[in-house]
């Protein structure tokens, strides 16, 4: 069962994570309301914690994935899985401030013509966000099934959570 507060927090975390991941690869995104009939590549990755479980799906064109690759010889499907992993990793990092520690599974990558990213059924927090980068459309779905009665606590003050790209010295 989900609450409006949980849904709102997840939406903000997903949106920030997606934008920052693609900014890091010089492929800035703009929000879009366009629906997409299907994608060439979709990566799906599951996660779980004591309070919540669900999955993230990233639908992307080959062209956009290739534009963001760190090297030309990076395998396309491995890279799309890694993009989904980086997005969910950023969400996980931010969830730590709410005392929720997500355990992330290994991504599964699907490819074909018109693979769809569709919202799940009732009773789940669901967030399908569409973006544009040039002519390419990207969709991200985060679904979450919260434990009955769980509501995200207030965000903890800087509690040792480090922003991505920051360095920790021990």
N, C-alpha and C positions, 0 to 999 in steps of 0.2 A: 504494500500500500504506500502511496506517495502523498506528500503534502505540497501545497503551493510553495512553501518556503524551500523545501528540498529541491523542487523543480527549478525554482529561480536560481538557487545557488549553482546547481549543475549546469544550467544554461550559461551562466556567466563564466564558469570555469572552462566549459567546452569551447565557447566562443573565443576566449582569450588564448587558450592553448592552440587552437587551429590557426588563428592569425599569427601568433608568434612562431610557430613551426614553419609556416610558409614564408614569413618575412625573413627568417634565418637563411632561406634558400633563394632569396631574391625573386620571389614570386608572390608579391603582395596580393591580398584578396580583398574584394569588396563584397558586402552582404548582397544577396540576391533573393528574389522571391520566385524565380523561375523554377518550375518543376522540371525534372530531367527524365526522359523516357527510359534511360538506362545507361550504364557505364561500361567501359571496356574492361576495367579492373576494379574489383572490390576486395578490400581487406577487412576481415572480421576478427576481433580479438575480445576474449572474455575476461572478466575480472570478478573478484569476490572479496568480501570482508565480513566480519561478524554482523554488521548492520545492513549491508546492501550487497547485491550481486547483479550482474548484467553484462552488457557487451557494447562494443563500439564498432560501427561499420563505417568505412571510408570508401566512397565511390569516386573514381577519378579517371580522367582520360589518360591514355598512354602519353599523349603530347605533354600534358602538364607534369606527369610523373617524370618524364625524361628531362624536362627543363629544370627540375629540382635535383636531379641526381648529382652526387658528389664527383663521380667520374663516369666517363663514357662507357666503361666496361662493367658497370654495376648491373647485375641482373635485375630487370624491370620488376619482376614479381617479388623478389626479395626486398627491393626498395619500397614498394608500395606497402608491404608488411611493416617495414621499418618506420615509414611515415605514420601509420596507425599507432605503432608502438610509442613513437615520440609524443604524439598527441595525448594518448592515454597516460603516458608517463608524466606529462605535465599536469594533467588532471589529478593523478595520484599524488604528486608532490604538493599541490594546493589543498587536497583533501586532508593532508596531515594536520593542517592548521585547524581543522574541525574534529580532530582526534579520530579520523577514519583512515585506516591503513589498508589500501587496496592491494591485493595480490593479483598480478597480471599474468595471463596465460600467453602462450605463443600464438602469434597471428596466423590465420589461414587466409590465403589469397585465392580468389575466384576470378576467372577471366572468361570472357565470351562477348557476345553481342547483346547489349541491352540488359546487363545484370542490374537489377533494381535494388535500391536502398529504400525500404518501406518501413513506416512506423509499426511498432508492435501493438498487441491488443490492449484491452482495458486493464487498469490496475497497475500499470507501469508508468514511471516517470519516463517520458520520451521526449527527445529533442532532435528533430531533424533540421539541420541548418544547411542552407545552400549558399554558395559563394561563387564568384566569378574571378578568373584571372585571365585577362585578355578575352579570347573567345571560348575558353574552357570553363565548364561548370564542375564544381566539386560539391559533394554532399557528405555530411557527417551525421550519423545517427548515434546517439548515446541513449541506451535504455538502462533503467535501473529499477530493481525490485527491492524496496526497503522492507526491513522487518516491521511487523505490525506495531504501530505506535511510535516508531522511531522518528525523531525530528532532529535535523542537524543542529548541533549546539552553536552557540556564538563562536565566531572565529577567534582562536587564541591569539594573543599578542605574539610577536616574533618569537616563536618557540623553537628555534633551531632549524626551521625550514629555510632552505637555501634556494635562491632562484637558480633556474637552469643557466648554465654557463659560468656561474660563480665558482670560485676555487675555495676548497677547504684545506687548511693546513693543520696537521696534527702534530 
